[in-house]
Every structure is written in structure tokens, then in C-alpha cells.
Amino acid sequence: MAAYPLTAETEALLHYQCRTIGQEILHLPGPDFIDRCFVPGSRSPQVLRALGALYGHGRLAGTGYLSILPVDQGIEHTAGASFGANPQYFDPENILKLAVEGGCNAVATTFGTFEAVARRYAHKIPFVVKINHNELLTYPNTFDQVLFGSVRQAWDLGATAVGATIYFGSEEGDRQLVEIAAAFEEAHRLGMATVLWCYLRNNAFKTSAADYHLAADLTGQANHLGVTIGADIIKQKMPENNGGFPALHFGKTSPAMYEQLSSDHPIDMVRYQVLNCYAGRVGLLNSGGESLGAGDLDAVVRAAIINKRAGGQGLIVGRKSFQRPMAEGVALLHAIQDVYLDAAVGLA
């Protein structure tokens, strides 16, 4: 019996067979992933060492899969809203404790969190320093990602990698792209890996019919832009629909995008996201989304099965783990990891 809960839907997902993109053209996760996908490229020995640290830590060490704890909600959603359920997380050390006890490959959080506890934890778990944020105290809200510190500052904190967000499709997106491309170049020069949150942001992407911020075709293109500027790992939201380009009447499309390369099935839509990450040469992590309470465990197991069977490399789950008692958060992270450790969950 699986070490994680299965619903009728997740049982069906385990038996689904993909009929769009064949696995033979994908670069799949595995113990030799760095050797196959990064060594032939331009990454320096220092960056390869950083990637080795990320893929070689935690319960998923040596598998080619990743489980990362991200906590930037104290900035992105206000600290009170983020940590009100568990005031212990106002103390940033507990974020690091959750990541360590949860068996994560790395913890991704803010300059302030790492500055508070770096010397105590830098040798215990890889750091991913998030260098830009959307602060929501500006009124009215502007929805812009701004730099909170420098790449060199992240290096001084002992970072294994830097993380950043680009709001593709936004008015500020071009400026963010230029900023983060330069930041990733510097990070690689200093020997750090790079993680990019490839998010969409444009009010026009949400219509009365549907919210296309989560469309497979739009998010897939955001992924492709992200790997082009040097991201070593892509973080993307799980797609919920498809056909954003034709519905919004913009962009360049091909019938093959919807008839051959994808479908409306969740595994096929995530596989299209993987395809846009240079056919899996750059790993795709799907995000866990907001915490909805009692159904969180089933939701993350579902997401992990979809991501793994599509050819993705893991989940990056924050609110669903830290917005509950620490022991429950650890158990939820372990359930996610158990999906990736289960050889019975194969590629669709």
C-alpha cells in the first residue's frame, strides 16, 4: 500500500497513458541528471557543484527529483496573513527547522530570514535566496517584482542558489527580465545555481469565461523564456486549462500546440510545460498553491503524481506545509517526497 493517501482521482491518474509527447524526446529526472543535462553545457564547475548540492540533499538525494520549501509569504502576502495560523513562524529559525525536519533538498526564502540564522544552518541545508519580491504595502497595489538585495549579498550568506520571479505579460515584465537575466549571469559567475518563478501577471489574462494565468500554453511559453535567460530550475504553477492564446486573441500559435503536443488532461498540460523547459533539460517544479485546510494532503499528492508522471522534477510547497502545526507540515512534505520515491509511480 502507498505511504501516501490515494483518492479515486489520483488512482485514475496513476493509470493514465499520455498520447501527446512521447517520453523518448524528453530528458527525464534520474541520478545522472546533472551529468546528462548540465555537464555538456556552459555551466562552470562551481555551478555544477551547487547543483550537486541541491540534487544531493534531503530524502530525495540522488534521485534527480527535488522537494523545496519556499517561504516568502511574509512579504508577498503580509506576515500576519501568512503566519497568523502558526505565530512560531514569525521566528525565521522555524522555517529552517521545518525544511530540515521535512527532508527537503533546499529552503527558499528571504534575505532577512537567512541573515537571522545563516551561520547556524548554512552547513545543514542548501539555501536558495529569493532576491526579488512583490511587496503589497504600496497602495493601490502595483504588482511589481523589485530587487530586495544583491546577488553578492546572497553569496555572502552562503547561498547555493538564487531565486527570482518574473511576471511575464505584465507592464513591468521586460524590465524584470533584463534585471533577472543580469542577476542570473552574476550568480553563475559566482558559482551559484538559479531558480526562476515563471509567473504570468496581466489583468487581461482573466476573462469572464476563464482565468488564463494558469493556461498550459501561456505558462509553457513563460517557462521557455525562463530557461532562455539561464534558469537552472523552473518553478511554475500547475496548469488548470489550455487555449489561452486563442481565447485572448494574441500570440503566435499552431494547431499542433493543442491537437498534438497537449490536451485538456492535467498530465498532458504539465508535460507541455516540461517540453518548454528544453524538453526537460531544465527541471520543472510545480508550486503547491494556497492552503485550503483539510484537503491539502490529497491536493499535494495529486500534484506530485501529475508532475512526476508528466516528466517534472518535483514540487515546491510552502503554505500547505507551514500553515499547520510543524509535525503535520513535516508529514505533508514527506508524503510528497514519498510519491517521488515510489518506483510504482512511473512516467505516463
N, C-alpha and C positions, 0 to 999 in steps of 0.2 A: 504494500500500500504506500502511496506517495506520502512524503513527510510534510506536505502542504495540502490545504483543502482544495477539493475539486467540486465545481458545480456542474450542472448539466451543460452549460455553455462551454466551460473550459474542457470538459470531456470531448465535446464536439470539435473544439479547436485542436485537440491532440490528434484527431483523425483526419483533419483537413489536408488535402493534397493540392498544392499550388499548381496552376495550369498557365501561369503567365511567364515569369522569368525563370529560366532553368538554373538550378544550382551550379551547373558546370561553368557558368560565366562569372560566378561570384567568388570573391576571396573571403573565405569563411573563418570565423574565430577558431583558434586552436593553440596548443602550447608553443608552436613555432611561428605565431602570427608576426612578431616583430621581425624575425629573420626573413619571412616571405614578403612582407609588405612595406617595411621601412628600411631595411638594410640596403636594398637596391637603389634607394633614392638619395636625396641630398642631406638627410639628417646627420648631424655630427655625432661622433662617439659620445659626447656629453649628453646630447638629446636622447640617443639610444639608451644610455644608462638611466636617464629619467623615465623613459617609457618602460624599461625593465623594472624599475621600482614600482610603477603603477600597476603593471600586469603581474608583478610578483609578490603582492602583499595581500593579506587577508584570507578569508575562506576560499576565495576563487583564485588564489595564486596559482600560476602555471597553467590555467585553463584557456586563456585567451578571452575570458569574459571579465566584466568589471561591475562592481557594485560601489557606487559613490554616494556619500551623504552630503547633500547641498543645504546650507543654511544661510541665505542672505535675506530672509524674510524680515529681519529686524529693520532693514532699510526699505525693502520693496513693499512691505505691507504694514508698516509700523510695528514696533516691538510689542506694544500692548496687545494688538490683534494677533500677533504671531505666537507670543509666549504666554498669553493670558491663561491658557489651559494648564500650562506647566511653568509656573514662575521660576523654577530652578534653572530654566534655560536663559534667563536674563544673565546668569553667570556663564560666560562663554566656555569655561572649562568643561561644563557638562555636555556641550556639543561635541567636544573632542572625546569625552568618555563614551558617548553613545556610538560614535564612529568606531572606536577601538573595540568596545564590547560587542558591537554589531558585526564585527568581522569584515568591515569594508576595505576595499582596495585603497581608498583615499577619502579625505574630507575636503569639501569645497566651501569656503566661507570667506568672511570679510577681512580686510586689513586689521581692523580693531580686534577681532577675535584672536587672530594669530599673534598680534602684538602683545596680548594679555598672557598668552600661555605658550609661546613658541619654544622657549628653552626646555619646557617640561615634556613637550610632545613631538618635537621635530624628528626625533630618532625612533618614534613609536608608530607613526603612520604618515604616509605621504601627504603633503599639503598642496591643495590647489587654491591659490589666492585669487579671488574674484576682484578684478581691477576696475570694473565699472558697474554702475547701478542706475536704476530709475528711482530717484528719491521722490516720495509722494507728499512732501510737505509744501511744495510750491502750489499756490492757489491762484487761478484754477490749475489743475494738474496738467503738466505738459507732456508727459510720457516720452522722456528722452533719457538715453543711457549716457551718463557722464563719468569721466575718469575720477576715481577716488584716490589714486596714488600712482606711483610709477612702477614699471617693470623691475627696475633695480631695487626698489624697496621690497618687492615680493621676493627677489633673490636673496636679499639680506635677511629676510625672515626664514630662510631655509626652504623656500617653495620648490617642490618637484615640478610643478606646472603652474601656469597662469590660466585663469578662465575669464571670459568676457561674453557680453551679449551684444548682438546687433539686431536692431529692429528693422528687418528688411521690409521694404514697402512704405516706410514712414518718410516724412519730410526730412528728418534728420539722418536717415539711413545711409546716405552717401558719405556724410561726414564721419559717422561711426565706422563705416567700412574702411575708410582711409586711416583713421586712428588705430583701429584694431589690427589692420594689416601691418602697420609700422610696429605696434606693440608686440605682435607675434614674431616679427623678424628679430626684434631685440631679445625676446625671450629665448628664441632658438640660438642666438649668438651667445647668450649666457649659459646655455645648456639645459634649459627647461622645456618641458612639453607644453602643448597648448590645447585648451578645451574651449569650444565655441558654442554658446547658446544661440542657435539659428532661429530666432523667433520672428513672426510676422506681426506688423502693427500698422493698421490703417483702418479708420472707421468705415471706409468704403468696402472693405472686405466682409463686412457684416451687413446682410440684407434682411428684408422681411422674410425671405424664404429660408435662409441658412447662414451660418457663420463659417466663412471660408478661411478664417485664420487657421483652421485645422484640416484644410483640404490636402489630400495627398499630393496633388500636382504642384500646388504653391509651396508647401513645405519641402517637397523634394527639390524644387529649384533653389530654395534658400539653402538647403544642405549643399548643393553643388557650388553655390557661391562661397560657402564657408570653407569647403575643402580647397577651393582655388586660392584662398589667401593664406593657406598654411596651417589650418587646424589639424591637429593630430587625432582629436576625438570630437565628434559632433553630438550635441545634445539637442533633441527635437521633441516636440510634443507628439503624442500618439494621434495619428490622423483619425478623424471621425466621419469624413465624407470625401468626395472627389469631385472633379469637374469645376474647380474654382475659376480657371482661366475662361472657359466658355461661358460660365454663368455671369461673370463680371465683365465680359466682352473686352478683354485686353490680353496682351501677351502673345507669344508665338506658340502654337500648338500643332500637334499632329494627331490624326485619328489613332495611331499606334499607341499613344500615351494612355488611352482609355480602353482600347479594344484588345491590345496585345501585351502591353507592359504592366497593366494593373487592372483592377476590378473594384467592386464595392466591398469585397471581403476584407476584414481588418488585416489579415496576414499578407494579402496581396498588396494592400496600401502601404504597409510598413516595408515590404520588400521593395517597393518603388522608391521609398526613402533611402534604403540601403543602396540600391542601384545608383542613386545620385551621389553617394559618398564614394565615388570612383569604384563602383561595383564591390564595395566592401573593403577596399584598401585602407580606408579610414573608418574606424569603428563608429557605429551608431548606438547612442544611448537614448532611450525614450524616457521622458520625465514621468513622475508619478502623479502629478496633479495635486489639487487641494484635498484636505482630509474631509471626508463626509461621514465619519463616525464608524458605526458597526460594520459597514460593508467594505472597509478599507482593505482588509486582508484578502478577501475574494478579488477585489479590484486589482491589487498589485500582482497576485498570482496570475490573473488573466493577462495583464500587461506583459509579464515576464514570459509567459508561454507564447504570446503573439510575437514579441520581439525576438525570442530565440528561434522560433520556427521560421521566422521571416529571414533570418540571417544576421540579426543585430547582435550587439555585444553586451547588452545589459541594460539595467535601469539606474536612474539617478533619482532617488526618492528622499524627500525631506519632510514635508508637513505630515504625511501619513505616519511617519515614524516618531518625530519629536513632539507632535501634538497629542501625545498619550503618555502614560507612565513609562519610565525608561525600560523596565523589564518587558513591557508589551512592545515597545519600539524595537528592542533588540530581537524579539521573537519575529516581528514582521520582516525585519531585514534578513534574518536567517531563512525565512520562508521564501523570499525572493531568490536568495542565493541557492537554495535547495533545488529550485527549478533548473538553474544552470548547471548544477552538479549532477542532475539526474540524466543519465545516459539514455533513458527511455524517451526523453523529450528531444526528438530529432528535428532536422530541417524538413519543412513541408515540401 
